[in-house]
């Protein structure tokens, strides 16, 4: 280390010849020039390192680090050249120049290895073409999506119009049937036959209610379906459901009954149409999958949830219940 920083036998550059004394400005030109070059060569790699830390997507990131080392070494040689005017560290300067030469040729070799890949990097025109193609493809996709959405909306409109027309066409004859059922019920003297006429009227009324709600499917799809919750007498609604399904049960040789497990409230807050339809579907499935015996709908009130009602249609021959 002493040898490396030793100055024996090497005079400072100011003392090398008489020309420096005659024209000292030449010496200061070297000192200032080498100092400014060293400062610039130190700033450039620092900027490269900062850029690399902020932009990891820059290609050939490792090559930038090698360039930074090369430029730093060049800056160090210029700094030593300026310092030698006062302190003759020629050995250190020579070693630094040898190191700079090694780093320089390593950079040249790395650049030669990376050159084919660099030449294959897309230019500005190619990148612009690629971007234009991507934008065009995205616009085509958006246009196709818009066309599909418009077609779906048109189909929904057509479906709604069809349902409205069909509902109207079915309501007209059904209203006439209900009117004749009323006349028939008034004209019949036999209680059993009069009850049958009333059953026709009750089933027709339920069918008319379903026709009036035929557009609910479109409302559900549009997110506009509203539940009409209002006070409903529970027992009459359940008896109406039992009466409507009793004919279907008798046709299969089944007994249909409603059993109340404890007291139930007189009124419940619900949508009567939809509750009736749910119970009808429930009993219809139970009757369909029962071969013999009976179908019983058990109704119980839940004290912990006063607004709720649980209805079970149990099939004795089955392991579970619907």
C-alpha positions in Angstrom: 0.0 0.0 0.0 2.9 2.3 0.8 4.4 1.5 -2.6 1.1 2.3 -4.3 0.8 5.7 -2.7 4.5 6.4 -2.6 5.9 9.4 -4.5 9.6 8.8 -4.2 11.3 9.6 -7.5 8.2 11.2 -9.0 8.0 15.0 -8.9 4.7 16.8 -9.0 3.7 17.7 -12.5 4.1 21.4 -11.8 7.8 20.7 -11.4 8.2 18.7 -14.6 10.0 21.2 -16.9 10.1 24.9 -17.0 7.2 25.4 -19.3 4.7 25.3 -16.5 6.4 28.3 -14.9 6.4 30.2 -18.2 2.8 29.3 -19.1 1.0 28.2 -15.9 -2.4 28.7 -17.6 -1.7 25.6 -19.6 -1.4 23.6 -16.4 -4.5 25.1 -15.0 -6.3 24.3 -18.2 -5.4 20.6 -17.6 -6.4 20.8 -13.9 -9.8 22.4 -14.6 -10.6 20.3 -17.6 -9.8 17.0 -15.9 -11.7 18.1 -12.8 -14.8 19.0 -14.8 -14.6 15.8 -16.8 -14.3 13.8 -13.5 -17.3 15.5 -12.1 -19.3 14.8 -15.2 -18.1 11.2 -15.4 -19.3 10.8 -11.8 -22.7 12.3 -12.4 -23.5 10.3 -15.5 -23.3 6.8 -13.8 -25.2 8.1 -10.8 -28.0 9.2 -13.2 -27.9 5.8 -14.9 -28.1 4.0 -11.6 -31.1 6.2 -10.6 -32.8 5.5 -14.0 -32.3 1.8 -13.6 -33.8 1.8 -10.1 -36.9 3.6 -11.4 -37.4 1.7 -14.7 -36.9 -2.0 -14.3 -38.6 -2.5 -17.6 -35.7 -0.9 -19.6 -34.1 -3.7 -21.8 -30.6 -4.7 -21.1 -30.6 -3.4 -17.6 -27.3 -5.2 -16.8 -25.6 -3.4 -19.6 -26.4 0.0 -18.0 -24.6 -1.1 -14.8 -21.5 -2.1 -16.8 -21.5 1.3 -18.6 -21.8 3.0 -15.2 -18.7 1.2 -13.9 -16.8 2.1 -17.1 -17.7 5.8 -16.8 -16.8 5.9 -13.1 -13.4 4.4 -13.8 -12.8 7.0 -16.6 -13.8 9.8 -14.2 -11.3 8.5 -11.5 -8.4 8.6 -14.0 -9.2 12.2 -14.9 -9.4 13.1 -11.2 -6.0 11.6 -10.5 -4.5 13.4 -13.5 -5.6 16.7 -12.0 -4.4 15.7 -8.5 -0.9 14.7 -9.9 -0.1 18.3 -10.4 0.4 18.6 -6.6 0.7 14.9 -5.5 2.6 12.6 -7.9 0.6 9.4 -7.4 1.7 8.0 -10.7 1.6 4.4 -9.6 -2.0 4.7 -8.4 -2.9 6.6 -11.6 -1.3 3.9 -13.8 -3.2 1.1 -11.9 -6.4 3.1 -12.3 -5.9 3.4 -16.0 -5.2 -0.3 -16.3 -8.5 -1.0 -14.4 -10.3 1.4 -16.7 -8.9 -0.4 -19.7 -10.2 -3.7 -18.4 -13.6 -2.4 -17.7 -13.7 -0.6 -21.1 -13.0 -3.8 -23.0 -15.4 -5.8 -20.8 -18.1 -3.2 -21.8 -17.1 -3.6 -25.5 -17.4 -7.4 -25.3 -20.8 -7.2 -23.5 -22.0 -4.7 -26.1 -20.9 -7.0 -28.9 -22.8 -9.9 -27.3 -26.0 -7.8 -26.9 -25.8 -6.1 -30.3 -27.9 -8.7 -32.2 -30.7 -8.5 -29.6 -30.5 -4.7 -29.6 -30.8 -4.6 -33.4 -33.9 -6.8 -33.2 -35.7 -4.4 -30.8 -38.8 -2.9 -32.4 -38.4 0.6 -33.7 -40.7 3.6 -33.2 -42.6 2.9 -36.4 -43.1 -0.8 -35.6 -44.2 0.1 -32.1 -46.7 2.6 -33.5 -48.0 0.0 -36.0 -48.4 -2.5 -33.1 -50.2 0.1 -31.0 -52.6 1.0 -33.9 -53.3 -2.7 -34.5 -54.1 -3.2 -30.8 -56.4 -0.1 -30.8 -58.2 -1.4 -33.9 -58.7 -4.8 -32.3 -60.1 -3.3 -29.2 -62.5 -1.1 -31.2 -63.7 -4.2 -33.1 -64.3 -6.0 -29.8 -66.2 -3.0 -28.4 -68.3 -2.8 -31.5 -69.1 -6.5 -31.3 -70.0 -6.2 -27.7 -72.2 -3.2 -28.4 -73.9 -5.1 -31.2 -74.5 -8.1 -29.0 -75.9 -5.8 -26.2 -78.2 -4.1 -28.6 -79.4 -7.5 -29.9 -80.1 -8.7 -26.4 -82.0 -5.5 -25.5 -84.0 -5.9 -28.7 -84.8 -9.5 -27.8 -85.9 -8.4 -24.3 -88.2 -5.8 -25.8 -89.7 -8.4 -28.2 -90.2 -10.9 -25.4 -91.9 -8.3 -23.2 -94.2 -7.3 -26.1 -95.0 -11.0 -26.7 -95.8 -11.6 -23.0 -98.0 -8.6 -22.8 -99.9 -9.6 -26.0 -100.3 -13.2 -24.8 -101.4 -12.1 -21.4 -104.1 -9.9 -22.9 -105.3 -12.6 -25.3 -105.6 -15.2 -22.5 -107.3 -12.9 -20.0 -110.2 -12.1 -22.4 -111.6 -15.7 -22.6 -110.7 -16.5 -19.0 -112.7 -13.6 -17.8 -115.7 -15.0 -19.7 -115.2 -18.4 -18.1 -115.1 -16.9 -14.7 -118.3 -15.0 -15.4 -120.1 -18.2 -16.5 -118.7 -20.0 -13.4 -120.4 -17.4 -11.2 -123.7 -17.8 -13.1 -123.4 -21.6 -12.8 -122.7 -21.4 -9.0 -125.8 -19.3 -8.5 -128.0 -21.5 -10.6 -127.0 -24.9 -9.1 -129.0 -26.1 -6.1 -127.0 -29.1 -5.3 -124.4 -28.1 -2.7 -121.7 -30.4 -4.0 -122.1 -29.2 -7.5 -122.2 -25.6 -6.4 -118.9 -26.2 -4.5 -117.4 -27.6 -7.7 -118.4 -24.4 -9.6 -116.8 -22.4 -6.9 -113.7 -24.4 -7.2 -113.7 -23.6 -10.9 -114.0 -19.9 -10.0 -111.2 -20.1 -7.4 -108.8 -21.9 -9.8 -109.7 -19.4 -12.5 -109.1 -16.5 -10.3 -105.7 -17.9 -9.4 -104.9 -18.4 -13.1 -106.0 -14.9 -13.8 -103.7 -13.6 -11.1 -100.8 -15.5 -12.7 -101.6 -14.0 -16.1 -101.7 -10.5 -14.6 -98.2 -11.2 -13.3 -97.0 -12.8 -16.5 -94.6 -9.9 -17.1 -92.8 -10.6 -13.8 -90.2 -12.6 -15.6 -89.2 -9.6 -17.6 -89.3 -7.5 -14.4 -86.9 -9.9 -12.6 -84.4 -9.7 -15.5 -84.6 -6.0 -15.5 -84.3 -5.8 -11.7 -87.6 -4.1 -11.3 -89.7 -6.8 -9.6 -91.3 -5.6 -6.4 -92.7 -7.7 -3.6 -96.1 -6.5 -2.6 -96.0 -7.1 1.2 -99.3 -6.5 3.0 -101.3 -8.0 5.8 -102.8 -11.4 4.6 -105.1 -13.7 6.5 -103.1 -16.9 6.8 -105.6 -19.6 7.5 -108.0 -18.7 4.6 -105.0 -18.6 2.2 -103.8 -22.0 3.3 -107.3 -23.5 3.0 -107.6 -22.0 -0.5 -104.3 -23.7 -1.4 -105.5 -27.0 0.0 -108.8 -26.7 -1.9 -107.0 -25.9 -5.2 -104.7 -28.9 -4.9 -107.3 -31.3 -3.5 -108.6 -32.4 -6.9 -105.1 -33.3 -8.0 -104.5 -35.3 -4.8 -107.8 -37.2 -5.2 -107.0 -38.1 -8.8 -103.9 -39.9 -7.4 -105.8 -41.5 -4.6 -104.1 -39.4 -1.9 -105.5 -37.6 1.1 -104.4 -33.9 1.3 -104.5 -32.2 4.7 -103.2 -29.2 6.5 -102.0 -29.6 10.1 -101.3 -26.7 12.4 -98.6 -27.3 14.9 -99.7 -24.9 17.6 -101.3 -21.5 17.3 -100.5 -19.4 14.2 -101.1 -15.6 13.8 -104.2 -14.5 12.0 -102.4 -12.1 9.8 -98.9 -12.2 8.3 -97.0 -9.6 6.2 -96.4 -11.2 2.8 -97.0 -11.1 -0.9 -100.1 -13.3 -1.1 -99.8 -14.1 -4.8 -96.2 -15.3 -4.5 -96.8 -17.2 -1.2 -99.8 -18.9 -2.8 -97.7 -19.9 -5.8 -94.8 -21.2 -3.7 -97.2 -23.4 -1.6 -99.0 -24.7 -4.8 -95.6 -25.7 -6.3 -94.6 -27.3 -3.0 -97.8 -29.4 -2.8 -97.7 -30.2 -6.5 -94.3 -31.7 -6.2 -95.2 -33.6 -3.0 -98.3 -35.1 -4.8 -96.3 -35.9 -7.9 -93.8 -38.0 -5.9 -96.2 -39.8 -3.6 -97.8 -43.0 -4.8 -100.1 -43.8 -1.8 -101.1 -42.5 1.5 -101.4 -38.8 2.2 -99.7 -35.5 1.8 -99.7 -33.3 4.8 -98.7 -29.7 5.0 -97.6 -28.9 8.5 -97.7 -25.2 9.5 -96.0 -23.8 12.5 -95.2 -20.4 13.8 -91.6 -19.5 14.7 -91.6 -17.4 17.9 -88.0 -16.3 17.4 -88.9 -14.9 14.0 -92.4 -13.5 14.3 -92.5 -12.3 10.6 -91.6 -15.8 9.2 -93.7 -18.9 8.6 -92.4 -22.4 8.0 -94.5 -24.7 5.9 -93.5 -28.4 5.4 -95.1 -30.8 2.9 -94.1 -34.2 4.2 -94.4 -37.5 2.4 -94.8 -40.4 4.8 -93.3 -42.9 2.4 -90.2 -40.8 1.8 -87.2 -40.4 4.1 -87.4 -36.6 4.0 -89.7 -33.7 3.3 -90.1 -31.2 0.6 
